Amino acid sequence: MTAPNPWRPTRRRLADALNSALAPVAACSLALGGLTTWVTAGRAGNPSRITVSPGRVLLPYGDTTRTAAFFAITNTGDADDRLLRVTSAETGGHLELSRHVRTGKAAASRETVSSVAIPARSALSMSPREPAVTLRPRAGWREGELIAFTLHFEHSGAVRTLALVVRPGSRSRAVTGVGESAR
């Protein structure tokens, strides 16, 4: 009796080959079905969509060397984004992202932050108690003046907007027609 040819297909070898190929094919089919469902649900390829409403910057008073600017930022996309920095050629110095930190019962201070998260499908309204932009004002600013700012986001790029110079505590009038992407 001679031994069977090792290269000759037998029923057992064919069954083993089919079983070994079945696992990767099933895994690929499952992954493709999941991706198809994700795309159909509108979750794929929908990045962050950032809009910035025109803001306001507080008119400094007395001998203060710093002031704050506030913007309303909305992310209507399905992906999170981050505000990384703010720039302006119309200010008198370094701009920083900061937040209000309570240091005691009746005391608070300003803390610099490296970035501000803007989660998907949410909004951030900057205020003295929320994240804000601190800056050195340029001499001679007057109430009602418009100052140009560019907000730089991790995924959405640069967004240009204006801020109205207002007195602290006053109700600012709306600025319209600004807040477009710089891309």
Salt bridges, closest charged atoms under 4 A:
ASP78 OD1 - ARG43 NH1 3.38
ASP78 OD1 - ARG121 NH1 2.79
GLU96 OE1 - ARG66 NH2 3.46
GLU96 OE2 - HIS94 NE2 3.84
GLU96 OE1 - ARG110 NH1 2.86
GLU111 OE1 - ARG99 NH2 2.64
GLU143 OE1 - ARG167 NE 3.16
GLU154 OE1 - HIS155 NE2 3.57
